[in-house]
């Protein structure tokens, strides 16, 4: 029997050819001796590479988030939006979504303000509210927060 995947004429399977079955059985019993030091070194190198990769990403997220916050509080909403979008290229969490929503409020886009804040509050009901009476007032007006600043949906 031949199994045809469309790109070749066919492949004999172990189910239909005893020679293929015998070869497969012998091959599956082969073991490759492992050099313990080489394996330990490879694992350690991989661990270090992952550690550095995630540390760099965490530093980038933090940097973009802080810069976006600064621009938001300076009223530079376009710059803040650019920076927070850079942060979301690495990670999207409640803090980032909340700030993004606040930035959209500053830009006059209430729909995106509500959408991003709703997402943020769904992820973390205790996401910090920025020290902006206007943002707090709008969150309450939209029914996202109650008077105790707790999620209201």
HUFENDA-V854404 format. One record per backbone hydrogen bond with DSSP energy under -1.0 kcal/mol. NH is the residue of the N-H (numbers start at 0). CO is the residue of the C=O. If there is no record, write none. Layout:
BEGIN
nh=NH co=CO
nh=NH co=CO
END
This chain:
BEGIN
nh=2 co=10
nh=10 co=2
nh=15 co=12
nh=16 co=12
nh=20 co=16
nh=21 co=17
nh=22 co=18
nh=23 co=19
nh=24 co=20
nh=25 co=21
nh=26 co=22
nh=27 co=23
nh=29 co=26
nh=38 co=34
nh=39 co=35
nh=40 co=36
nh=41 co=37
nh=42 co=38
nh=43 co=39
nh=44 co=40
nh=45 co=41
nh=46 co=42
nh=47 co=43
nh=48 co=44
nh=49 co=45
nh=50 co=46
nh=51 co=47
nh=52 co=48
nh=53 co=49
nh=54 co=50
nh=55 co=51
nh=56 co=52
nh=57 co=53
nh=58 co=54
nh=59 co=55
nh=60 co=56
nh=61 co=57
nh=62 co=58
nh=63 co=59
nh=64 co=60
nh=65 co=61
nh=66 co=62
nh=67 co=63
nh=68 co=64
nh=69 co=65
nh=70 co=66
nh=71 co=67
nh=72 co=68
nh=73 co=69
nh=74 co=71
nh=75 co=70
nh=76 co=74
nh=79 co=75
nh=80 co=76
nh=81 co=77
nh=82 co=78
nh=83 co=79
nh=84 co=80
nh=85 co=81
nh=86 co=82
nh=87 co=83
nh=89 co=86
nh=90 co=86
nh=96 co=92
nh=97 co=93
nh=98 co=94
nh=99 co=95
nh=100 co=96
nh=101 co=97
nh=102 co=98
nh=103 co=99
nh=104 co=100
nh=105 co=101
nh=106 co=102
nh=107 co=104
nh=108 co=103
nh=109 co=107
nh=112 co=108
nh=113 co=109
nh=114 co=110
nh=115 co=111
nh=116 co=112
nh=117 co=113
nh=118 co=114
nh=119 co=115
nh=120 co=116
nh=121 co=117
nh=122 co=118
nh=123 co=119
nh=126 co=123
nh=131 co=129
nh=135 co=131
nh=136 co=132
nh=137 co=133
nh=138 co=134
nh=139 co=135
nh=140 co=136
nh=141 co=137
nh=142 co=139
nh=143 co=138
nh=144 co=138
nh=145 co=149
nh=148 co=145
nh=151 co=143
END
